[in-house]
Amino acid sequence: MVIGTITVNPDSPDKYLVEVEEGETLEIGRKPSPDGKRKLVLPFPEVSGRHAEIRCKSSGWTVVDSGSTNGTEVNGVRLTPGREHMLNPGDKICIAQYELVVAPTTGNQVEEISVVEEQDKTHLRINLINATILVGDIKGFTSLMEDYADNPSVVMQAAQNVFEMLSERITKQYGQVEKIAGDAIMAYWQGDDSFSGASMQAFQACKTALDLRDIIKKLAKDTKLWPFKEHPLLLDMALATGPVAAGAIGHANANTSLLGDTANLVFRLEKLIKDDTIGDIVVEGQTYTMASKHFQFESLGQFNVKGRQRAVDVYRLLGQL
């Protein structure tokens, strides 16, 4: 259950929001966690690898400096390393050039949220959001299932193991997995309506896609995880950015479903990847515009896509600059 938020650089055009859950200890540092745990990464030289952590409990939030080189400040006061400091709503944590504004939910607010969720269990909730959507599809899966028609559970278990590892990376990069269905995974990054909000979500989605490609390459070499020699593990990916209807039926923890033109487009983009370019990552023009300053792309030209009156600009994501 989400019990509060952290706004990173709230006065900057590149601000973004991080949701935290009850009982979570959110580590803060310069590099991603080596064990795959969720971490707030602040990529600046003056931030230590393990700089600080915010401990989020229903009884209250605290922040602890982890013995960082350049220290942590709360409302202008430098913290003593290793000592917990109680946080209040609106407190400002300063780490190098970053400012984090915390907004923990109070006890009464938690109770009110729980009551609303309970009352809302049978309701359909629809919100229009701006999102960058990622779809990944295991190539040759149908043929693989045909070859293992007598033992399909072996294939499904292998695919499930692969998608679990991909899901961990997506969550770590602040994405949300919408669904895993057979040979495909769908995830999204949500931002606000501003250009900077869309740029941040597009950056996170593109970076994650590159990370997933690297993970797939490693998993493909693991014969225990993917024992199908005649069917190498390859994943095609596509990304698209735009407005989408996000809806959930039931409890607040239920998976969100994405509906709309952007969701349809990303699936059709993935189908543009040809057999001679298996393992590609393709994006449409909006995602390219938002992320082109941070990544290397190659234009693939314009394509007519079903449901679109105008041709769609398509780009191949090659790497990070």
N, C-alpha and C positions, 0 to 999 in steps of 0.2 A: 504494500500500500504506500503510495506517495505521501510523504508527510512534509514536503517543503521543496524549495528550489534554491539554486545558487545562480546568480547572474554574473557572468564574467565580463569585465570591462563595460559596465552599464552605460557609461557616457560616451562610448566609442561607437562608430557606425558598424563595427564588427562584433558587437556584443552578441552573446548567445546565452541560452538558458539550459541549466542542467537540473533534471529532476532527481531527487533522492528518495529512497524508501526507508521505512522504519527498520532500525537495526543495522543499516548499512554503515560501513566505515569506508569513506571515500578517500583513497590515497591521492595525493597531489605531487606531481613531479615533472621533470623535463622529458622523460622518455616513457613509452608504454611499459606496463608491467610485464616482466618476462614470463610470469606464470599465467598470463591471459586474463587476470582479474580486471574488472572495470576500474579505470583510473582517469582522473582529470589531468590531462597532459597539457602543460604550459611550455611550449618549445622555445625557451629563451636561455642563453648561456648562464645567466645569473640564478636560474632556478636549479636546485639540486635534483639528482636522480630520484631520491626520496626526500621531498622537501617538508611536507606536512600531511596531516590527515584530519578530516572532519568526521566526527563520530555522531551519527544521527539516531537518536533514541526518542521514543514518544515522551519520555520524561524531560528531554532537553538535549540541545546540541552542544558539543564542545569541539575546540580545535586544539591540535597539538603540533608544535614544531618538532620535526623528526631529527633535529641536530643538523639543520641545513647550514650551508656555508654563509649565506647572506641574510639569514633570519626571516622571521615572519612578524608582521605587525597587525594588531587589531585596533581600529580607530586611532591609529597613530602611536600606539604603545607596543614596544617590542616584546615578544613572548620569551619566556624562559624555556629553552629546549626540554622536551620531555614532560612538561607540566600542562595538564588540561586547563583550558580557559573556557568558561561558560559563554555561549553566544546568545544574543538576543536578536529579534527581528530587526533588520536594517543595519546590523553591524557590518563594517567594511574590513575585510582581510586584505592586506597588501603583501604580495609576493613578487619581488622584482618589479617589472613594469605592469603587473597585473593587479586589478582590483576585483575582489569577489564580494558581492553583496548577498548575505544570507537571508533567507525568508523561511525559517522553520515554522511549521504549523503548530499552534498551541494546542493544549489538551482538549479544550472545548471545541476547537475547530475540527480536531480529529474525530470527536464524537459526532459532530454534526455531519461530517462527510460520511461516516459509517451509516448513519441513519438514512441519508439521502441515497446511498448506494443500495441499501436494503430495500428501500421503497421503489427503487428504479430497476430492480432485477428483471422485470418482464417487459421493460420498455426498449424501444429501438431509438438509439441516440445517433443523430446524423449531424456532422459538422463539416463545413467547407474549409479545407486547409490547403496550404501551399506545401508541396512535398517533392522531394527527389526520390524516385522509385527505382529500385534495382531488381532485376529479374535474372536469375541464373538457371541454366538448364544443362543437365548432364547429356552429352552427345551420345548417340547410339544406344540409348537406354531401351528402346523398344526391341531392337535386335538382341540385346543382352538378355532381356526377359524371355524372348523366344528360345534362346539357347538353353536357358535354365527353367524351362516350363515345368519340369518335374520337381524343381526345388526353388520356387520363386522367393521363398523366405530368405535365402542366402543373399540374393541380390538386394532385397528390400532392407535387410539389416545393414548391409554394407553402405547403401545410400543413406540410411538414417544416421550412421556413424559419421559419414562425411558431412552431412548437413548440420549435425550437432556442433561439429568443430567450426563450421562456417558461421553458425548462429552466435557462437561465443565471440568471434571477432566482430561481428556486426553490432552486438550489444555493447561491446567494449568501446566501439567507435560511435556510441550514442544513437545507433539506429534501432529500429524496431522490426522484428520479424513478423510479417503479416500472415504468412502461411508457408508450409512445406507440403507439397503435393506430389508424391511419387518421385519424379526425376527433376523437380523444379523447386526453387526457393524464391520467395518474394519478400522484400524488405523496403523500408522507407525511412527517410530523414525529414523531419518536419521543421519548418522555419516560419518566420512571420512574413508579412506582405512586403517588407522593405527589400531593396536590392541587396543590402548587406546580409539580411537574414537568409535570403535565397542563396547568396554566394557561399555562406558558411555551410548550409546543408548540402550544396552541390560539391563543395570541397570535401566534406566528410564522406559523402557517398563515393566519389571518385577514388579517394584514398583507400577506402575500404575495398572497392572493387579490385584495385591493384594488390592489396593484401590478400584477398581471397584467391587471386590467381597464383600468388606465391605459395599459399597453403595447399592448393590443389596440386601443384607441381611436386610438393613434398609428399603428399598423401599418395600420389600416383606411384611412387617408388616403394611404398609399403605394401608388400605382397600379402601380409596378414590382414590388412585393412581392406585392400582392393585386390583380390586374388584372381582377377579375370584377365589373363594374359592376352587373349584375343580381343579384348575390349578395353583399351587404355582409358584411364580416367581423364576426361576433358570437360571443361565447363565453359559454355558460351554465356556472356553477360551483356545486358543492355540497361541503359539508364535514361530516364526522362524526367523533366521537371515541369511542374505546372499545378493548377488547382485540381483538387480531387475531393470527392465526397467520402468522408471517413465515418463509418458506422459500426456500432457494436450492439449486439443483443445480449441482455443479461447483465451479469455482474461487471463492475468496472474493470476487473482483471481479465475479462474476456478479450480475445484477440480482436483487433480492429480490422474491418474489411474495407478495402479501397475500391471505389467505383468511379467511373467517369472516363473522359477522353484520354487523360494522361495515363491512366492505368491500362487502357486498351492499347495505346500507342507503344508502351514499353514492351509489351508482349510481341507486337508486330515487328518492332525493331530487332528483337532477338532472332526472329525467323529470317532476317536478312543476311545473317552470317552464313557464309557458304562453307561447303565441306573442305575447301582448300585453305580456309582461314579459321579452322576450328580453334577455340580458345580465345577468340577475339573479345574485346570489350567495346561496344559501340554506344554512342550517345547522340541525342538530337541537338538541334541548334540552341535551345534555351540552356541546357546543361553546359554546352560548350562555352557559351557567352559568360556564364557565371563562374566557370572554373578555368578558363583559358590562361589566366595569369599564373596559375600554379602548376599546370600540367602540360605535357606535350601531346598534341593531337595531330592526326592526319585526316584531311578531308577525303571522304569517300564519294562525295557528290550528292545529288538530290535523288530521292526515291519517291515514287508514288505509293502511298500506303492506304490500304482500305479504310474507308471512313473519313479520309482527309481530302478536301477539295484541292488543296495546294500540295505540291511536292514538299517533302521533308528533307532538310539538310541533315546529313548523317556524317559523324566523325568517328574515327578509331582512337581510343585512348591508349597511348603508348607508354607513358610513364610520368613521374613527378619531376618538375623542374628543380 
